[in-house]
């Protein structure tokens, strides 16, 4: 197993750590960040999430630079991203930070695109690579989540919380990239039906 695939597996292993940290009792301790009090567990969860998110960039970079692209990586790298991001959005809904309807749209898109990837693998024998809109979607989702985890620090742009602004940017790219994937793979539906 190459280093890129090990980083993908590491990212998957970080998900239960991230979830566990967010479920840790919050009333015990807090940390001052930019004059705001953030629960320690939430700050640690944000750090774990940031590290896990960085491995997404790093494994892709290493795979391309050193020609370490594998079928395992092509399938499990985006799956690791989806597991990390969807876990975070579900927890943010439970915490009352993200509207449920936004999470439903994001989860639905991820499931639909995963189904499309399976169809393409079955009927074309290849795994659909991530396109630029999908990469922007993942990047914007990860930043939105990170800012929601640090929301108590009061990051604001023109009286709009940056976390909220990033949430709607990532929602736009989530929908746009989903439409883009289905448009470019529309030929598969004739073979699958």
Secondary structure, DSSP 4 states (H G I P E B T S, - for coil): --HHHHHHHHHHHHHHHHHHHHHS-TTS-EEEETTEEEEHHHHHHHHHHHHHHHHHHHHHHHHHHTT---HHHHHHHHHHHHHHHHHHHHHHHHTTSS-HHHHHHHHHHHHHHHHHHHHHHHHHSSPPPPPHHHHHHHHHHHHHHHHHHTGGG--EETTEEHHHHHHHHHHHHHHHHHHHHHHHTTTHHHHH-
